[in-house]
Amino acid sequence: MRGLDSQPICDGNPRRTERRSSLLLGVALLCGLCGCHTRAVKSTSHDMVASRQIALRGMEAAQRGDSATAEMYFSSAIQVCAEHDRAHAGYANTLWRRGARDLAIGHMEQAVRLSGGDPELLVSLGRMHLEQAELEAAMHRAEQALRSHRDLSIAWVLKGDIQREQADLDAALGSYHRALSLQENCCEAQLAVADIYLTQGRPQRALATLESLASRHLSGQVPAEVLRRQGMAQKALGRFDEAARSFVAAGLPGVDSDWTGELAEAQLLAGELSAARLTVAEGMRHAPDNPKLIRIASEIDRQQQRMAVRTSHDHP
């Protein structure tokens, strides 16, 4: 979501601000009955200013990860001025995070309406629909955003994500490449492109995309999601030692048994049986019934038995 309009914060207490704004609204209504139109407009403007001040507190709380406090501030901002689009958007995001998804969508729809169809808010609303598997509604919002702002990269990413869900991978690639033409360092689009190349059996293209993405980070600071995909591409290319190093650099093994299985398989294929056994043991501590780990453990046992038989034949 785009940042809230910047306004000075005069009072950190939302209840006090709400009481003051409610009083202003009452005065405005009284003046309206008496024909005092100018003063009514001024009071309404004051309500918006007060709402923005409270909503900014909500944004600060959200950035700290304090969702409960953020929700309280955004709710108060809406009570002060129900026409504040950014307050509705902020409230929608906090509701979404705590699982009140239908209510969140309703407030994001309000934010879109009050903003006059702000394209970034349309993308936020479309992403909510996508998370709910409402693909038609999500695509409608993506297309709305692109009609008003054809060069909005996040709208193209949203469209690509929807097309991936629809299994239209070629169309999705087109949308992601359009996003990258507008924002070259769009990580989400590059990761999605790499995923599609891996799905299509084009690991060399995937690896080139991922290496370009990794090159923008300092050594040791490449995100785990990039390193894991690099490992998958390297494994598909038969570069098993490199794949194992990529998986280890991503923070494996760990509680994610699926990725731990990928590391163990890369180590097994690289002939590192002892390392593979340790990785499997670590993974099975967290997921003893994981079928991939069980299969790899059995393969390690078979290879070690063959090696033992071969050694006994060589040294009778």
C-alpha positions as CSV (number, residue, x, y, z in Angstrom):
1,M,0.0,0.0,0.0
2,R,1.3,3.5,-0.8
3,G,2.2,5.7,2.1
4,L,-0.4,7.8,3.9
5,D,-0.5,11.5,3.2
6,S,2.1,13.2,5.4
7,Q,0.7,15.4,8.1
8,P,2.2,16.7,11.4
9,I,1.1,14.6,14.5
10,C,-0.1,17.0,17.2
11,D,-1.6,14.4,19.6
12,G,-0.7,10.8,20.1
13,N,-4.1,9.9,21.8
14,P,-6.6,8.7,19.3
15,R,-9.5,8.9,21.8
16,R,-8.8,12.6,22.6
17,T,-8.5,13.4,18.9
18,E,-11.7,11.5,18.1
19,R,-13.6,13.5,20.8
20,R,-12.2,16.8,19.4
21,S,-13.2,15.8,15.9
22,S,-16.7,14.7,17.0
23,L,-17.2,18.1,18.6
24,L,-16.1,19.8,15.3
25,L,-18.5,17.6,13.4
26,G,-21.4,18.5,15.8
27,V,-20.6,22.2,15.3
28,A,-20.6,21.8,11.6
29,L,-24.0,20.1,11.6
30,L,-25.4,22.9,13.8
31,C,-24.0,25.6,11.4
32,G,-25.5,23.7,8.5
33,L,-28.9,24.1,10.0
34,C,-28.3,27.8,10.5
35,G,-26.9,28.3,6.9
36,C,-23.3,28.5,8.0
37,H,-22.0,26.6,5.0
38,T,-18.4,28.0,5.1
39,R,-17.8,26.9,8.7
40,A,-19.3,23.4,7.9
41,V,-16.7,22.9,5.1
42,K,-13.9,24.1,7.4
43,S,-14.9,21.6,10.1
44,T,-15.1,18.7,7.6
45,S,-11.6,19.7,6.5
46,H,-10.5,19.6,10.2
47,D,-11.9,16.1,10.5
48,M,-9.8,14.9,7.5
49,V,-6.6,16.4,9.1
50,A,-7.4,14.8,12.4
51,S,-8.1,11.5,10.7
52,R,-4.7,11.7,8.8
53,Q,-2.9,12.3,12.0
54,I,-4.4,9.3,13.7
55,A,-3.8,7.1,10.6
56,L,-0.2,8.1,10.5
57,R,0.1,6.7,14.0
58,G,-1.5,3.5,12.6
59,M,1.1,3.3,9.9
60,E,3.9,3.7,12.4
61,A,2.5,0.9,14.5
62,A,2.1,-1.3,11.4
63,Q,5.7,-0.7,10.4
64,R,6.8,-1.8,13.9
65,G,4.8,-5.0,13.5
66,D,2.2,-3.9,16.2
67,S,-0.9,-4.9,14.3
68,A,-3.3,-4.6,17.2
69,T,-2.3,-1.0,17.9
70,A,-2.4,-0.2,14.1
71,E,-5.9,-1.6,13.8
72,M,-7.0,0.6,16.8
73,Y,-5.6,3.7,15.2
74,F,-7.0,3.0,11.7
75,S,-10.4,2.3,13.2
76,S,-10.3,5.5,15.1
77,A,-9.3,7.4,12.0
78,I,-12.3,6.1,10.1
79,Q,-14.6,7.1,13.0
80,V,-13.2,10.6,12.8
81,C,-13.6,10.8,9.0
82,A,-15.3,8.0,7.1
83,E,-14.2,9.5,3.8
84,H,-10.5,8.9,4.4
85,D,-9.4,6.4,1.8
86,R,-6.0,5.7,3.3
87,A,-7.5,5.0,6.7
88,H,-9.8,2.4,5.1
89,A,-6.8,0.8,3.3
90,G,-4.7,0.7,6.4
91,Y,-7.6,-0.8,8.4
92,A,-8.2,-3.4,5.6
93,N,-4.6,-4.5,5.8
94,T,-4.6,-5.0,9.6
95,L,-7.9,-6.9,9.3
96,W,-6.4,-9.1,6.6
97,R,-3.4,-10.0,8.8
98,R,-5.6,-11.2,11.6
99,G,-7.8,-13.3,9.3
100,A,-10.9,-11.1,9.0
101,R,-10.7,-11.4,5.2
102,D,-14.3,-10.5,4.1
103,L,-14.3,-7.4,6.3
104,A,-10.9,-6.5,5.0
105,I,-12.0,-6.7,1.4
106,G,-15.0,-4.5,2.2
107,H,-12.8,-1.8,3.6
108,M,-10.3,-2.0,0.7
109,E,-13.3,-1.6,-1.7
110,Q,-14.2,1.5,0.3
111,A,-10.7,2.8,-0.1
112,V,-10.7,2.2,-3.8
113,R,-14.1,4.0,-4.2
114,L,-13.1,7.0,-2.0
115,S,-9.8,7.3,-3.8
116,G,-11.5,7.5,-7.2
117,G,-9.9,4.2,-8.3
118,D,-6.3,4.7,-7.1
119,P,-4.4,2.0,-9.2
120,E,-2.2,0.9,-6.3
121,L,-5.2,0.4,-4.0
122,L,-6.8,-1.6,-6.9
123,V,-3.7,-3.8,-6.9
124,S,-4.0,-4.3,-3.2
125,L,-7.6,-5.3,-3.6
126,G,-6.8,-7.6,-6.5
127,R,-4.2,-9.3,-4.4
128,M,-6.7,-10.0,-1.7
129,H,-9.1,-11.5,-4.2
130,L,-6.2,-13.6,-5.6
131,E,-5.4,-14.9,-2.0
132,Q,-9.0,-15.9,-1.8
133,A,-8.7,-17.8,-5.1
134,E,-11.2,-15.3,-6.7
135,L,-9.4,-15.2,-10.0
136,E,-12.0,-13.4,-12.0
137,A,-12.4,-10.6,-9.4
138,A,-8.6,-10.4,-9.1
139,M,-8.1,-10.0,-12.8
140,H,-10.8,-7.4,-13.0
141,R,-8.9,-5.3,-10.5
142,A,-5.6,-5.8,-12.2
143,E,-7.1,-4.7,-15.6
144,Q,-8.7,-1.7,-13.9
145,A,-5.4,-0.6,-12.5
146,L,-3.6,-1.1,-15.8
147,R,-6.3,0.9,-17.7
148,S,-5.6,3.9,-15.5
149,H,-1.8,3.4,-15.1
150,R,-0.3,1.2,-17.9
151,D,3.2,1.6,-16.5
152,L,2.5,0.3,-13.0
153,S,4.9,-2.6,-12.5
154,I,3.0,-4.1,-9.5
155,A,-0.1,-4.3,-11.6
156,W,1.7,-6.4,-14.2
157,V,3.1,-8.6,-11.4
158,L,-0.4,-9.1,-10.1
159,K,-1.7,-10.0,-13.6
160,G,1.2,-12.5,-14.0
161,D,0.4,-14.1,-10.7
162,I,-3.2,-14.5,-11.7
163,Q,-2.2,-16.0,-15.1
164,R,0.1,-18.5,-13.3
165,E,-2.9,-19.6,-11.1
166,Q,-4.8,-20.1,-14.4
167,A,-1.9,-22.2,-15.7
168,D,-1.3,-19.8,-18.6
169,L,2.5,-19.7,-18.1
170,D,3.4,-18.1,-21.4
171,A,1.0,-15.2,-20.7
172,A,2.4,-14.9,-17.2
173,L,5.9,-14.7,-18.5
174,G,4.8,-11.9,-20.8
175,S,3.3,-10.0,-17.9
176,Y,6.4,-10.5,-15.7
177,H,8.7,-9.4,-18.4
178,R,6.5,-6.3,-18.9
179,A,6.9,-5.5,-15.2
180,L,10.7,-6.0,-15.5
181,S,10.8,-3.6,-18.4
182,L,9.3,-1.0,-16.2
183,Q,11.2,-1.9,-13.0
184,E,14.3,-3.8,-13.7
185,N,15.0,-4.7,-10.1
186,C,11.5,-6.1,-9.3
187,C,12.4,-9.1,-7.2
188,E,8.9,-10.6,-7.2
189,A,8.8,-10.7,-11.0
190,Q,12.3,-12.2,-11.3
191,L,11.5,-14.9,-8.8
192,A,8.3,-15.7,-10.6
193,V,10.1,-15.9,-14.0
194,A,12.7,-18.2,-12.5
195,D,9.9,-20.5,-11.1
196,I,8.2,-20.7,-14.5
197,Y,11.5,-21.5,-16.3
198,L,12.1,-24.3,-13.7
199,T,8.5,-25.6,-14.3
200,Q,9.1,-25.5,-18.0
201,G,12.3,-27.5,-17.8
202,R,14.6,-24.5,-18.7
203,P,17.0,-24.5,-15.7
204,Q,19.7,-22.6,-17.5
205,R,17.4,-19.7,-18.1
206,A,16.2,-19.9,-14.5
207,L,19.7,-19.9,-13.2
208,A,20.7,-16.8,-15.3
209,T,17.7,-15.0,-13.9
210,L,18.5,-15.9,-10.4
211,E,22.2,-15.0,-10.7
212,S,21.2,-11.6,-12.0
213,L,19.0,-11.2,-8.9
214,A,21.6,-12.5,-6.5
215,S,24.3,-10.1,-8.0
216,R,22.4,-7.1,-6.5
217,H,23.1,-8.4,-3.0
218,L,26.3,-8.4,-1.0
219,S,28.0,-11.8,-0.4
220,G,26.3,-13.6,2.4
221,Q,23.2,-11.5,2.1
222,V,21.4,-13.1,-0.8
223,P,17.8,-13.9,0.3
224,A,17.0,-17.5,1.1
225,E,14.3,-17.7,-1.5
226,V,16.8,-16.8,-4.2
227,L,19.4,-19.3,-3.0
228,R,16.9,-22.2,-2.8
229,R,15.8,-21.6,-6.4
230,Q,19.4,-21.4,-7.4
231,G,19.9,-24.8,-5.8
232,M,17.0,-26.2,-7.7
233,A,18.3,-24.9,-11.0
234,Q,21.8,-26.2,-10.3
235,K,20.5,-29.6,-9.4
236,A,18.5,-29.8,-12.6
237,L,21.7,-29.0,-14.5
238,G,23.6,-31.8,-12.7
239,R,25.7,-29.4,-10.7
240,F,25.1,-31.2,-7.5
241,D,28.0,-29.8,-5.4
242,E,26.9,-26.2,-6.2
243,A,23.3,-27.1,-5.5
244,A,24.2,-28.4,-2.0
245,R,26.2,-25.2,-1.3
246,S,23.3,-23.1,-2.4
247,F,20.8,-25.0,-0.1
248,V,23.2,-24.8,2.8
249,A,23.7,-21.0,2.3
250,A,19.9,-20.7,2.3
251,G,19.9,-21.9,5.9
252,L,19.3,-25.6,5.5
253,P,18.8,-28.1,7.1
254,G,16.0,-26.9,9.3
255,V,12.4,-27.4,10.2
256,D,11.3,-27.2,6.5
257,S,11.5,-30.8,5.7
258,D,10.8,-30.4,2.0
259,W,13.8,-28.1,1.5
260,T,15.9,-30.3,3.8
261,G,15.0,-33.2,1.4
262,E,16.3,-31.1,-1.5
263,L,19.6,-30.6,0.2
264,A,19.9,-34.3,1.2
265,E,19.2,-35.3,-2.4
266,A,21.8,-32.9,-3.8
267,Q,24.4,-34.3,-1.3
268,L,23.4,-37.8,-2.2
269,L,23.8,-37.2,-6.0
270,A,27.1,-35.5,-5.3
271,G,28.3,-38.6,-3.6
272,E,28.5,-37.0,-0.2
273,L,26.8,-39.9,1.6
274,S,27.9,-38.9,5.2
275,A,26.7,-35.4,4.7
276,A,23.4,-36.6,3.2
277,R,22.8,-39.0,6.1
278,L,23.3,-36.1,8.7
279,T,20.9,-33.9,6.7
280,V,18.3,-36.7,6.6
281,A,18.7,-37.3,10.3
282,E,18.2,-33.6,11.0
283,G,15.1,-33.4,8.8
284,M,13.5,-36.5,10.2
285,R,13.8,-35.1,13.7
286,H,11.1,-32.6,12.7
287,A,9.3,-34.7,10.1
288,P,9.9,-38.4,10.6
289,D,7.1,-39.4,8.1
290,N,8.4,-37.2,5.2
291,P,8.3,-39.6,2.2
292,K,11.2,-37.9,0.4
293,L,13.5,-38.1,3.5
294,I,12.5,-41.8,4.0
295,R,13.3,-42.6,0.3
296,I,16.7,-40.8,0.5
297,A,17.6,-42.6,3.7
298,S,16.9,-45.9,2.0
299,E,19.0,-45.0,-1.0
300,I,21.9,-44.0,1.3
301,D,21.7,-47.4,3.0
302,R,21.7,-49.2,-0.3
303,Q,24.7,-47.2,-1.6
304,Q,26.7,-47.8,1.6
305,Q,25.9,-51.5,1.5
306,R,27.1,-51.7,-2.1
307,M,30.3,-49.9,-1.1
308,A,30.8,-52.3,1.8
309,V,30.4,-55.3,-0.5
310,R,32.7,-53.8,-3.1
311,T,35.3,-53.1,-0.4
312,S,35.1,-56.7,0.9
313,H,35.7,-58.0,-2.6
314,D,38.7,-55.8,-3.1
315,H,40.2,-56.8,0.3
316,P,39.2,-60.5,0.9
